[in-house]
Amino acid sequence: MARKKEYIEEEVIEKAMRLFWRNGYESTSMQMLEKEMGINKFSIYSSFGSKHGVFIESLNCYKLKVGGMFEKFKNGKNGVADIKQFFYDSVAICAQEGNEKGCLLTNTYNEFSDIEDPSVNGQVLSFMNNLKELFIEKLKMDSIEDDATLLKQANYLVVAKHGLAAATRVNSLAEIEDFIEMTFNKF
């Protein structure tokens, strides 16, 4: 007869997500996961299959965590002002109690850029492409630029968002605000 789980998967995945967010995939060991999640390796393997399985679930958890911010951004009707607010909201998530600095998906994008992992790369690329499409949609609200220029501006904003995620790990809030304000002086 199968043993009953003595933990709630959503809770242990949230703990694992924070660990991966803080340390990255490669630097997170199974021992660290056991300690952080409060369950043993057998339970981890039984529920998630592997460290990789825990990581995939952690990425899904992160996307749910930031989902409200993306919904607000998606539903905004103020064009470039919505993008600027999205940048500020991205910084605010890092300041929430219990959250880490930076963006787990940006960190993962950087860490897995040279690693052939279809499940991780697919999730990250889907996220990045969705973000770029939202930037284009918002830029179109305030612009008469042609599609090629809008794409260049959206690419610029994606790179700026990556930079912002990295900056939240090391720069002061004043420096980050300066970065956001200077970025949007161009629009």
Secondary structure, DSSP 8 states (H G I E B T S, - for coil): -----SS-HHHHHHHHHHHHHHH-STT--HHHHHHHHTS-HHHHHHHHSSHHHHHHHHHHHHHHHTHHHHHHHHH--STHHHHHHHHHHHHHHHHSTT--SS-HHHHHHHHTTTS--HHHHHHHHHHHHHHHHHHHHHHHHH----HHHHHHHHHHHHHHHHHHHHHHHHS-HHHHHHHHHHHHTT-
